[in-house]
């Protein structure tokens, strides 16, 4: 989670720098785009990890003999 927040902050900082330094904006906007892709990759990794986790199921309750 910290890495995701850091990547978003870096993207924002690059966009701000692009507005303050228009002669080098192409470089900062390209770097912001790189950070944006990193953010999307981190979100995707988190989504995959959450969906692969096996849920802990409660122990099976024995059924009465007549219901099997």
Buried (B, 14 or more C-beta within 10 A) or exposed (E): EEEBEBBBEBBEBBBEBBEEEEEEBEEBBEBBEBBBEBBEEBEEEEEEEEEEEEEEEEEEEEEEEEEE
